[in-house]
Amino acid sequence: MRRPLRLTTENVFLICGLLIVLLGWVADLFGVLEEGAAGDNHSGGNFSLRIFITMFAVAFATIGVGFESFSKMLTDPALTKRYLVAFLFLADGSLHLYAFNDHLGEAFPAAFFAIASTLQLAAAFLIPSTRQELDSAWLGLTASLIAAYVVATTVAVWPIGTVEEVDPLGLLSKAVEVVTVITLISLMRGQRVERTTANEVASPDR
């Protein structure tokens, strides 16, 4: 059953976390454009600053959850995992925004990262207010991103035409996605067990 999305303390902090992500991305974009104008066609921005802003945004969003839902999370492990997945999506969406900046001169990679980051940041808002009906979609999206990275850094595929470099930002993003996949699988298994148990209780052997 889906909970309606309301303007609560939790959602306000999540919105502010997203604004921090966007402000950091815009600042990084200006820096990348300046470096590009100076002759660097594939700048990597400031990696440490990118990580700091991402962590700060996630930490800020966590404050609202802790304030409003901490007691629920203590008694509901599934809810805790769901919030963890949402924060991981927020973090990975932020990292993909920076990857967009790093590929401004490449049409297809830039479009790919723009779409991926938009989907992930939007999902960060939806995941806490949904139940198991969309978990498969979140898992499929994350697994697809991991697979795309493995292929792009292994072989030259169309329309990119070259093998992508393995960089710290990409490795960090994949680490976040691996944790996301593990958490989602654990969440889905736990909910499956709960449903099975509930069905057994509702329909005892006669």
Phi, psi and omega per residue, in radians:
M1 nan 2.323 -3.051
R2 -1.564 2.305 3.054
R3 -1.506 2.364 3.133
P4 -1.149 2.522 3.130
L5 -1.413 2.037 -3.098
R6 -2.080 2.767 3.121
L7 -1.448 1.367 3.135
T8 -1.749 3.065 3.069
T9 -0.996 -0.737 3.129
E10 -1.013 -0.829 -3.108
N11 -1.245 -0.578 3.099
V12 -1.096 -0.765 3.123
F13 -1.178 -0.608 3.098
L14 -1.154 -0.724 3.090
I15 -1.085 -0.744 3.110
C16 -1.121 -0.666 3.067
G17 -1.057 -0.716 3.103
L18 -1.134 -0.699 3.110
L19 -1.102 -0.653 3.071
I20 -1.083 -0.756 3.098
V21 -1.025 -0.828 -3.082
L22 -1.176 -0.693 3.105
L23 -1.135 -0.740 3.091
G24 -1.092 -0.694 3.136
W25 -1.141 -0.767 3.137
V26 -1.097 -0.762 3.109
A27 -1.069 -0.743 3.115
D28 -1.140 -0.662 3.134
L29 -1.070 -0.781 3.109
F30 -1.080 -0.693 3.109
G31 -1.115 -0.744 3.132
V32 -1.138 -0.705 3.132
L33 -1.129 -0.677 3.106
E34 -1.143 -0.745 3.124
E35 -1.169 -0.622 3.094
G36 -1.142 -0.685 3.102
A37 -1.145 -0.448 3.132
A38 -1.453 -0.062 3.050
G39 2.081 -0.050 3.114
D40 -1.659 1.941 -3.034
N41 -1.505 -0.159 -3.111
H42 -2.512 1.163 -3.065
S43 -1.323 2.635 3.134
G44 -1.812 0.093 -3.137
G45 1.112 -2.892 3.114
N46 -1.717 1.798 -3.025
F47 -1.078 -0.787 -3.112
S48 -1.086 -0.731 3.133
L49 -1.167 -0.658 3.101
R50 -1.068 -0.774 -3.137
I51 -1.157 -0.728 -3.140
F52 -1.063 -0.816 -3.117
I53 -1.121 -0.723 3.124
T54 -1.083 -0.816 3.137
M55 -1.131 -0.687 3.136
F56 -1.137 -0.718 3.132
A57 -1.111 -0.774 3.132
V58 -1.145 -0.741 3.128
A59 -1.095 -0.700 3.138
F60 -1.125 -0.747 3.109
A61 -1.114 -0.560 -3.128
T62 -1.157 -0.507 -3.113
I63 -1.027 -0.796 -3.128
G64 -1.114 -0.691 3.113
V65 -1.131 -0.780 3.126
G66 -1.088 -0.652 -3.123
F67 -1.200 -0.678 -2.980
E68 -1.789 -0.516 -2.993
S69 -2.160 0.197 -3.060
F70 -1.063 -0.772 -3.117
S71 -1.130 -0.620 3.111
K72 -1.184 -0.683 -3.101
M73 -1.164 -0.516 3.124
L74 -1.133 -0.522 -3.090
T75 -1.863 -0.041 -3.085
D76 -2.344 1.566 -3.132
P77 -1.028 -0.586 -3.141
A78 -1.116 -0.686 3.116
L79 -1.145 -0.691 3.097
T80 -1.059 -0.789 3.129
K81 -1.130 -0.638 -3.129
R82 -1.138 -0.723 3.082
Y83 -1.159 -0.660 3.105
L84 -1.062 -0.752 3.104
V85 -1.079 -0.741 3.128
A86 -1.052 -0.758 -3.138
F87 -1.199 -0.612 3.087
L88 -1.155 -0.660 3.067
F89 -1.139 -0.695 3.100
L90 -1.073 -0.774 -3.134
A91 -1.153 -0.811 -3.087
D92 -1.218 -0.616 3.055
G93 -1.084 -0.670 3.078
S94 -1.107 -0.787 3.141
L95 -1.102 -0.611 3.128
H96 -1.279 -0.452 3.005
L97 -1.110 -0.727 3.103
Y98 -1.191 -0.610 3.064
A99 -1.108 -0.613 3.048
F100 -1.032 -0.781 3.119
N101 -1.040 -0.660 -3.092
D102 -1.280 -0.232 -3.089
H103 -2.123 0.546 -3.089
L104 -1.068 -0.552 -3.109
G105 -1.491 0.056 -3.110
E106 -2.150 1.947 -2.966
A107 -1.040 -0.908 -3.050
F108 -1.180 -0.884 3.107
P109 -1.021 -0.691 3.140
A110 -1.093 -0.768 3.116
A111 -1.125 -0.697 -3.141
F112 -1.062 -0.853 -3.107
F113 -1.221 -0.541 3.088
A114 -1.127 -0.774 3.140
I115 -1.194 -0.788 -3.107
A116 -1.077 -0.803 -3.118
S117 -1.141 -0.686 3.121
T118 -1.098 -0.781 3.122
L119 -1.090 -0.752 -3.091
Q120 -1.200 -0.729 -3.140
L121 -1.180 -0.638 3.068
A122 -1.168 -0.701 3.137
A123 -1.117 -0.562 3.125
A124 -1.008 -0.532 3.084
F125 -1.400 -0.598 -3.034
L126 -1.411 -0.626 -2.997
I127 -0.990 -0.800 -3.124
P128 -1.109 -0.430 -3.068
S129 -1.737 0.150 3.116
T130 -2.059 2.842 3.076
R131 -1.867 -2.628 -2.971
Q132 -1.223 -0.192 -3.032
E133 -1.127 -0.422 -3.124
L134 -1.943 0.061 -3.109
D135 -1.074 -0.648 3.121
S136 -1.116 -0.620 3.118
A137 -1.168 -0.764 3.121
W138 -1.110 -0.690 3.139
L139 -1.169 -0.753 3.139
G140 -1.118 -0.713 3.117
L141 -1.088 -0.803 -3.098
T142 -1.181 -0.770 3.116
A143 -1.091 -0.628 3.119
S144 -1.148 -0.665 3.126
L145 -1.149 -0.697 3.101
I146 -1.130 -0.795 -3.126
A147 -1.097 -0.720 -3.138
A148 -1.100 -0.667 3.136
Y149 -1.171 -0.768 -3.141
V150 -1.056 -0.784 -3.136
V151 -1.153 -0.805 -3.063
A152 -1.152 -0.503 3.141
T153 -1.649 0.055 -3.132
T154 -1.936 -0.793 -3.108
V155 -2.308 2.785 3.072
A156 -1.475 1.993 -3.093
V157 -2.005 2.661 3.060
W158 -1.312 2.474 0.077
P159 -1.668 0.200 -3.114
I160 -1.243 -0.880 3.056
G161 1.485 -0.144 3.111
T162 -2.373 2.835 3.070
V163 -1.453 2.203 -3.132
E164 -1.186 2.527 3.096
E165 -1.317 2.539 3.036
V166 -1.528 2.015 -3.080
D167 -2.172 2.883 -3.106
P168 -1.025 -0.664 -3.135
L169 -1.115 -0.740 3.134
G170 -1.161 -0.717 3.125
L171 -1.132 -0.708 3.113
L172 -1.124 -0.727 3.109
S173 -1.052 -0.754 -3.138
K174 -1.177 -0.613 3.087
A175 -1.091 -0.728 3.097
V176 -1.096 -0.716 -3.119
E177 -1.206 -0.634 3.081
V178 -1.097 -0.771 3.088
V179 -1.085 -0.661 3.114
T180 -1.092 -0.789 3.131
V181 -1.083 -0.796 3.138
I182 -1.056 -0.763 -3.132
T183 -1.144 -0.741 3.140
L184 -1.132 -0.735 3.110
I185 -1.091 -0.747 3.103
S186 -1.092 -0.728 3.122
L187 -1.110 -0.804 -3.108
M188 -1.161 -0.672 3.098
R189 -1.150 -0.743 3.132
G190 -1.079 -0.723 3.133
Q191 -1.215 -0.572 3.095
R192 -1.153 -0.707 3.109
V193 -1.127 -0.722 3.128
E194 -1.071 -0.757 3.128
R195 -1.126 -0.720 3.126
T196 -1.100 -0.761 3.130
T197 -1.109 -0.740 3.133
A198 -1.108 -0.678 3.126
N199 -1.176 -0.659 3.122
E200 -1.159 -0.673 3.119
V201 -1.195 -0.701 -3.113
A202 -1.255 -0.484 -3.117
S203 -2.221 1.256 -3.129
P204 -1.186 2.682 3.092
D205 -1.111 2.442 -3.128
R206 -1.813 nan nan
